[in-house]
Amino acid sequence: MAAAVRRLAEADETGSLPDPVRIWWEAQLLARRDRRRRLARQLIMVQWAATVAAGAAGAGILWMNWLGVHDVLRQSIAFAPWVCSGMVLTALALRLVFGE
């Protein structure tokens, strides 16, 4: 918006003002761009909040089922990567659910 005002001030010094329709049109474009930026910032904040919520939910599920997970991991160490992969996939799935 400041750049458009600067251009208008420079045009005023030369003595020729741009078409009022063009000034209005540029103002509308700049307002739309600013609105999109504000909305994008809000969406990014919501996505980060969804990521934190998904991580907390995954940690909560792990904590509630820790005895079962611990027993399975203790029985077979070869099974541990599968359990860890499942926890990561669960966290990612929760992120997708909460992110939408």
Beta strands, then each sheet from edge to edge (+ up, - down):
end
